[in-house]
């Protein structure tokens, strides 16, 4: 197995994601199975703004992706989940 080389920018993104309690909750709730936006909103009791703001950041930074209406973690998202 080849170990990925992580640069400073990657570590800063992980840090920024991990210091936000809402982002950590979103990543944890999505987990391995994935969730829809509505499932996340209901489970975490988030406002539309909280979900949109944090989810857009997680997608833009490469921690979450949306496939067929379901949110799933990327490799970076799984790394954050395990941290």
N, CA, C and O atoms as a GROMACS GRO file, in nm:
protein
  332
    1UNK      N    1   0.083  -0.118   0.000
    1UNK     CA    2   0.000   0.000   0.000
    1UNK      C    3   0.088   0.125   0.000
    1UNK      O    4   0.182   0.135   0.079
    2UNK      N    5   0.058   0.216  -0.087
    2UNK     CA    6   0.135   0.339  -0.099
    2UNK      C    7   0.078   0.443  -0.005
    2UNK      O    8  -0.042   0.469  -0.005
    3UNK      N    9   0.165   0.501   0.076
    3UNK     CA   10   0.121   0.605   0.169
    3UNK      C   11   0.117   0.738   0.096
    3UNK      O   12   0.210   0.773   0.024
    4UNK      N   13   0.008   0.813   0.116
    4UNK     CA   14  -0.007   0.943   0.051
    4UNK      C   15   0.080   1.046   0.121
    4UNK      O   16   0.088   1.050   0.244
    5UNK      N   17   0.143   1.129   0.041
    5UNK     CA   18   0.222   1.239   0.095
    5UNK      C   19   0.128   1.357   0.113
    5UNK      O   20   0.060   1.399   0.019
    6UNK      N   21   0.123   1.410   0.234
    6UNK     CA   22   0.034   1.522   0.264
    6UNK      C   23   0.116   1.648   0.283
    6UNK      O   24   0.216   1.650   0.355
    7UNK      N   25   0.072   1.755   0.217
    7UNK     CA   26   0.143   1.882   0.228
    7UNK      C   27   0.078   1.970   0.335
    7UNK      O   28  -0.024   1.934   0.396
    8UNK      N   29   0.138   2.083   0.356
    8UNK     CA   30   0.091   2.176   0.458
    8UNK      C   31  -0.053   2.220   0.432
    8UNK      O   32  -0.133   2.230   0.525
    9UNK      N   33  -0.085   2.246   0.305
    9UNK     CA   34  -0.220   2.290   0.269
    9UNK      C   35  -0.324   2.185   0.308
    9UNK      O   36  -0.431   2.219   0.360
   10UNK      N   37  -0.292   2.059   0.285
   10UNK     CA   38  -0.384   1.951   0.322
   10UNK      C   39  -0.407   1.949   0.473
   10UNK      O   40  -0.520   1.937   0.520
   11UNK      N   41  -0.300   1.962   0.548
   11UNK     CA   42  -0.312   1.961   0.694
   11UNK      C   43  -0.391   2.082   0.745
   11UNK      O   44  -0.466   2.072   0.842
   12UNK      N   45  -0.374   2.196   0.680
   12UNK     CA   46  -0.450   2.315   0.719
   12UNK      C   47  -0.600   2.296   0.691
   12UNK      O   48  -0.683   2.338   0.771
   13UNK      N   49  -0.633   2.232   0.579
   13UNK     CA   50  -0.774   2.204   0.549
   13UNK      C   51  -0.833   2.109   0.653
   13UNK      O   52  -0.945   2.129   0.701
   14UNK      N   53  -0.758   2.005   0.688
   14UNK     CA   54  -0.805   1.912   0.791
   14UNK      C   55  -0.827   1.984   0.923
   14UNK      O   56  -0.926   1.960   0.991
   15UNK      N   57  -0.734   2.071   0.958
   15UNK     CA   58  -0.746   2.146   1.082
   15UNK      C   59  -0.870   2.236   1.080
   15UNK      O   60  -0.946   2.238   1.177
   16UNK      N   61  -0.890   2.310   0.971
   16UNK     CA   62  -1.006   2.398   0.961
   16UNK      C   63  -1.137   2.321   0.968
   16UNK      O   64  -1.234   2.367   1.028
   17UNK      N   65  -1.139   2.204   0.909
   17UNK     CA   66  -1.260   2.121   0.915
   17UNK      C   67  -1.281   2.067   1.055
   17UNK      O   68  -1.394   2.060   1.103
   18UNK      N   69  -1.173   2.028   1.121
   18UNK     CA   70  -1.186   1.964   1.253
   18UNK      C   71  -1.216   2.062   1.366
   18UNK      O   72  -1.268   2.020   1.469
   19UNK      N   73  -1.186   2.192   1.350
   19UNK     CA   74  -1.214   2.285   1.459
   19UNK      C   75  -1.359   2.330   1.462
   19UNK      O   76  -1.402   2.393   1.558
   20UNK      N   77  -1.434   2.299   1.358
   20UNK     CA   78  -1.575   2.336   1.354
   20UNK      C   79  -1.661   2.220   1.404
   20UNK      O   80  -1.666   2.115   1.341
   21UNK      N   81  -1.728   2.239   1.517
   21UNK     CA   82  -1.812   2.130   1.570
   21UNK      C   83  -1.921   2.086   1.471
   21UNK      O   84  -1.951   1.967   1.461
   22UNK      N   85  -1.979   2.181   1.399
   22UNK     CA   86  -2.084   2.145   1.304
   22UNK      C   87  -2.027   2.062   1.190
   22UNK      O   88  -2.088   1.964   1.148
   23UNK      N   89  -1.911   2.100   1.140
   23UNK     CA   90  -1.850   2.023   1.030
   23UNK      C   91  -1.813   1.883   1.076
   23UNK      O   92  -1.830   1.786   1.001
   24UNK      N   93  -1.763   1.871   1.198
   24UNK     CA   94  -1.732   1.737   1.251
   24UNK      C   95  -1.858   1.654   1.264
   24UNK      O   96  -1.858   1.535   1.231
   25UNK      N   97  -1.967   1.716   1.310
   25UNK     CA   98  -2.094   1.644   1.324
   25UNK      C   99  -2.146   1.600   1.187
   25UNK      O  100  -2.197   1.488   1.173
   26UNK      N  101  -2.135   1.686   1.088
   26UNK     CA  102  -2.181   1.652   0.953
   26UNK      C  103  -2.102   1.533   0.898
   26UNK      O  104  -2.160   1.437   0.847
   27UNK      N  105  -1.970   1.539   0.909
   27UNK     CA  106  -1.886   1.429   0.860
   27UNK      C  107  -1.919   1.300   0.934
   27UNK      O  108  -1.930   1.194   0.872
   28UNK      N  109  -1.934   1.308   1.063
   28UNK     CA  110  -1.968   1.190   1.142
   28UNK      C  111  -2.103   1.133   1.104
   28UNK      O  112  -2.119   1.011   1.094
   29UNK      N  113  -2.202   1.220   1.083
   29UNK     CA  114  -2.336   1.174   1.048
   29UNK      C  115  -2.340   1.112   0.910
   29UNK      O  116  -2.410   1.013   0.888
   30UNK      N  117  -2.264   1.168   0.815
   30UNK     CA  118  -2.259   1.109   0.681
   30UNK      C  119  -2.196   0.970   0.690
   30UNK      O  120  -2.245   0.875   0.629
   31UNK      N  121  -2.089   0.960   0.766
   31UNK     CA  122  -2.025   0.831   0.790
   31UNK      C  123  -1.993   0.752   0.665
   31UNK      O  124  -1.973   0.809   0.557
   32UNK      N  125  -1.989   0.622   0.680
   32UNK     CA  126  -1.954   0.533   0.569
   32UNK      C  127  -2.071   0.515   0.473
   32UNK      O  128  -2.051   0.499   0.352
   33UNK      N  129  -2.192   0.517   0.524
   33UNK     CA  130  -2.311   0.486   0.443
   33UNK      C  131  -2.360   0.603   0.358
   33UNK      O  132  -2.420   0.581   0.253
   34UNK      N  133  -2.336   0.726   0.402
   34UNK     CA  134  -2.386   0.843   0.331
   34UNK      C  135  -2.525   0.881   0.380
   34UNK      O  136  -2.594   0.801   0.444
   35UNK      N  137  -2.565   1.003   0.351
   35UNK     CA  138  -2.696   1.056   0.393
   35UNK      C  139  -2.744   1.157   0.291
   35UNK      O  140  -2.664   1.210   0.213
   36UNK      N  141  -2.872   1.183   0.291
   36UNK     CA  142  -2.926   1.292   0.210
   36UNK      C  143  -2.916   1.421   0.292
   36UNK      O  144  -2.894   1.416   0.413
   37UNK      N  145  -2.933   1.533   0.225
   37UNK     CA  146  -2.930   1.661   0.296
   37UNK      C  147  -3.043   1.668   0.398
   37UNK      O  148  -3.023   1.716   0.510
   38UNK      N  149  -3.160   1.620   0.362
   38UNK     CA  150  -3.274   1.623   0.454
   38UNK      C  151  -3.249   1.535   0.576
   38UNK      O  152  -3.285   1.572   0.688
   39UNK      N  153  -3.189   1.418   0.556
   39UNK     CA  154  -3.157   1.331   0.670
   39UNK      C  155  -3.060   1.401   0.764
   39UNK      O  156  -3.076   1.395   0.886
   40UNK      N  157  -2.959   1.468   0.708
   40UNK     CA  158  -2.862   1.541   0.791
   40UNK      C  159  -2.930   1.652   0.869
   40UNK      O  160  -2.910   1.667   0.990
   41UNK      N  161  -3.009   1.731   0.799
   41UNK     CA  162  -3.075   1.845   0.862
   41UNK      C  163  -3.162   1.799   0.980
   41UNK      O  164  -3.159   1.859   1.088
   42UNK      N  165  -3.238   1.693   0.958
   42UNK     CA  166  -3.326   1.642   1.062
   42UNK      C  167  -3.246   1.580   1.178
   42UNK      O  168  -3.273   1.610   1.295
   43UNK      N  169  -3.150   1.496   1.146
   43UNK     CA  170  -3.071   1.427   1.249
   43UNK      C  171  -2.991   1.523   1.336
   43UNK      O  172  -2.984   1.507   1.457
   44UNK      N  173  -2.931   1.624   1.273
   44UNK     CA  174  -2.844   1.716   1.346
   44UNK      C  175  -2.916   1.842   1.393
   44UNK      O  176  -2.858   1.926   1.462
   45UNK      N  177  -3.045   1.855   1.355
   45UNK     CA  178  -3.125   1.971   1.394
   45UNK      C  179  -3.057   2.102   1.353
   45UNK      O  180  -3.039   2.192   1.434
   46UNK      N  181  -3.018   2.109   1.226
   46UNK     CA  182  -2.951   2.227   1.172
   46UNK      C  183  -3.049   2.316   1.099
   46UNK      O  184  -3.148   2.269   1.043
   47UNK      N  185  -3.021   2.446   1.101
   47UNK     CA  186  -3.100   2.538   1.019
   47UNK      C  187  -3.056   2.521   0.874
   47UNK      O  188  -2.952   2.462   0.846
   48UNK      N  189  -3.136   2.574   0.782
   48UNK     CA  190  -3.098   2.570   0.641
   48UNK      C  191  -2.962   2.636   0.620
   48UNK      O  192  -2.877   2.585   0.547
   49UNK      N  193  -2.942   2.751   0.685
   49UNK     CA  194  -2.817   2.824   0.670
   49UNK      C  195  -2.698   2.743   0.722
   49UNK      O  196  -2.596   2.734   0.654
   50UNK      N  197  -2.711   2.685   0.841
   50UNK     CA  198  -2.600   2.607   0.898
   50UNK      C  199  -2.561   2.492   0.806
   50UNK      O  200  -2.443   2.468   0.782
   51UNK      N  201  -2.661   2.421   0.757
   51UNK     CA  202  -2.632   2.308   0.670
   51UNK      C  203  -2.568   2.355   0.539
   51UNK      O  204  -2.466   2.301   0.497
   52UNK      N  205  -2.628   2.454   0.475
   52UNK     CA  206  -2.578   2.502   0.346
   52UNK      C  207  -2.436   2.556   0.358
   52UNK      O  208  -2.349   2.519   0.279
   53UNK      N  209  -2.412   2.642   0.454
   53UNK     CA  210  -2.281   2.705   0.472
   53UNK      C  211  -2.172   2.601   0.495
   53UNK      O  212  -2.069   2.602   0.428
   54UNK      N  213  -2.194   2.511   0.589
   54UNK     CA  214  -2.091   2.413   0.625
   54UNK      C  215  -2.077   2.303   0.520
   54UNK      O  216  -1.965   2.258   0.493
   55UNK      N  217  -2.185   2.261   0.463
   55UNK     CA  218  -2.179   2.157   0.361
   55UNK      C  219  -2.110   2.208   0.235
   55UNK      O  220  -2.030   2.136   0.175
   56UNK      N  221  -2.140   2.330   0.195
   56UNK     CA  222  -2.073   2.388   0.078
   56UNK      C  223  -1.922   2.395   0.101
   56UNK      O  224  -1.844   2.368   0.010
   57UNK      N  225  -1.881   2.432   0.223
   57UNK     CA  226  -1.738   2.438   0.253
   57UNK      C  227  -1.677   2.298   0.244
   57UNK      O  228  -1.570   2.281   0.184
   58UNK      N  229  -1.742   2.198   0.303
   58UNK     CA  230  -1.689   2.061   0.301
   58UNK      C  231  -1.680   2.007   0.158
   58UNK      O  232  -1.586   1.934   0.126
   59UNK      N  233  -1.775   2.042   0.074
   59UNK     CA  234  -1.771   1.998  -0.066
   59UNK      C  235  -1.659   2.071  -0.141
   59UNK      O  236  -1.581   2.008  -0.212
   60UNK      N  237  -1.652   2.203  -0.124
   60UNK     CA  238  -1.550   2.283  -0.192
   60UNK      C  239  -1.409   2.239  -0.156
   60UNK      O  240  -1.319   2.239  -0.240
   61UNK      N  241  -1.389   2.203  -0.031
   61UNK     CA  242  -1.256   2.163   0.017
   61UNK      C  243  -1.227   2.014  -0.005
   61UNK      O  244  -1.119   1.967   0.028
   62UNK      N  245  -1.323   1.942  -0.061
   62UNK     CA  246  -1.296   1.803  -0.100
   62UNK      C  247  -1.317   1.697   0.007
   62UNK      O  248  -1.258   1.590   0.000
   63UNK      N  249  -1.400   1.726   0.107
   63UNK     CA  250  -1.426   1.627   0.212
   63UNK      C  251  -1.555   1.549   0.186
   63UNK      O  252  -1.570   1.435   0.231
   64UNK      N  253  -1.647   1.610   0.113
   64UNK     CA  254  -1.777   1.550   0.086
   64UNK      C  255  -1.808   1.566  -0.063
   64UNK      O  256  -1.770   1.665  -0.126
   65UNK      N  257  -1.878   1.468  -0.118
   65UNK     CA  258  -1.926   1.477  -0.256
   65UNK      C  259  -2.072   1.434  -0.258
   65UNK      O  260  -2.118   1.364  -0.168
   66UNK      N  261  -2.143   1.477  -0.361
   66UNK     CA  262  -2.283   1.440  -0.374
   66UNK      C  263  -2.296   1.350  -0.496
   66UNK      O  264  -2.255   1.387  -0.606
   67UNK      N  265  -2.353   1.232  -0.475
   67UNK     CA  266  -2.374   1.137  -0.584
   67UNK      C  267  -2.517   1.086  -0.578
   67UNK      O  268  -2.560   1.030  -0.477
   68UNK      N  269  -2.590   1.106  -0.686
   68UNK     CA  270  -2.726   1.056  -0.697
   68UNK      C  271  -2.814   1.099  -0.578
   68UNK      O  272  -2.891   1.020  -0.525
   69UNK      N  273  -2.800   1.226  -0.538
   69UNK     CA  274  -2.882   1.281  -0.431
   69UNK      C  275  -2.838   1.244  -0.291
   69UNK      O  276  -2.905   1.280  -0.194
   70UNK      N  277  -2.726   1.173  -0.279
   70UNK     CA  278  -2.677   1.131  -0.149
   70UNK      C  279  -2.538   1.189  -0.125
   70UNK      O  280  -2.454   1.191  -0.214
   71UNK      N  281  -2.516   1.237  -0.003
   71UNK     CA  282  -2.385   1.291   0.035
   71UNK      C  283  -2.296   1.177   0.081
   71UNK      O  284  -2.337   1.091   0.160
   72UNK      N  285  -2.173   1.177   0.031
   72UNK     CA  286  -2.077   1.072   0.068
   72UNK      C  287  -1.944   1.136   0.099
   72UNK      O  288  -1.912   1.244   0.048
   73UNK      N  289  -1.866   1.069   0.182
   73UNK     CA  290  -1.733   1.119   0.216
   73UNK      C  291  -1.633   1.081   0.108
   73UNK      O  292  -1.639   0.971   0.053
   74UNK      N  293  -1.543   1.171   0.078
   74UNK     CA  294  -1.431   1.142  -0.011
   74UNK      C  295  -1.322   1.076   0.073
   74UNK      O  296  -1.340   1.054   0.193
   75UNK      N  297  -1.210   1.045   0.012
   75UNK     CA  298  -1.096   0.990   0.089
   75UNK      C  299  -1.055   1.088   0.199
   75UNK      O  300  -1.025   1.047   0.311
   76UNK      N  301  -1.053   1.218   0.167
   76UNK     CA  302  -1.019   1.318   0.269
   76UNK      C  303  -1.124   1.322   0.379
   76UNK      O  304  -1.091   1.337   0.497
   77UNK      N  305  -1.251   1.306   0.342
   77UNK     CA  306  -1.357   1.302   0.441
   77UNK      C  307  -1.345   1.182   0.533
   77UNK      O  308  -1.370   1.193   0.653
   78UNK      N  309  -1.307   1.068   0.477
   78UNK     CA  310  -1.286   0.948   0.560
   78UNK      C  311  -1.168   0.969   0.655
   78UNK      O  312  -1.171   0.924   0.770
   79UNK      N  313  -1.065   1.038   0.607
   79UNK     CA  314  -0.950   1.068   0.692
   79UNK      C  315  -0.993   1.157   0.809
   79UNK      O  316  -0.950   1.137   0.923
   80UNK      N  317  -1.078   1.255   0.780
   80UNK     CA  318  -1.129   1.344   0.885
   80UNK      C  319  -1.217   1.265   0.982
   80UNK      O  320  -1.210   1.288   1.103
   81UNK      N  321  -1.297   1.175   0.931
   81UNK     CA  322  -1.384   1.092   1.016
   81UNK      C  323  -1.302   1.009   1.115
   81UNK      O  324  -1.341   0.992   1.230
   82UNK      N  325  -1.188   0.959   1.069
   82UNK     CA  326  -1.104   0.874   1.153
   82UNK      C  327  -1.016   0.954   1.249
   82UNK      O  328  -0.961   0.898   1.344
   83UNK      N  329  -1.002   1.084   1.225
   83UNK     CA  330  -0.913   1.167   1.308
   83UNK      C  331  -0.969   1.189   1.447
   83UNK      O  332  -0.906   1.256   1.529
   0.00000   0.00000   0.00000
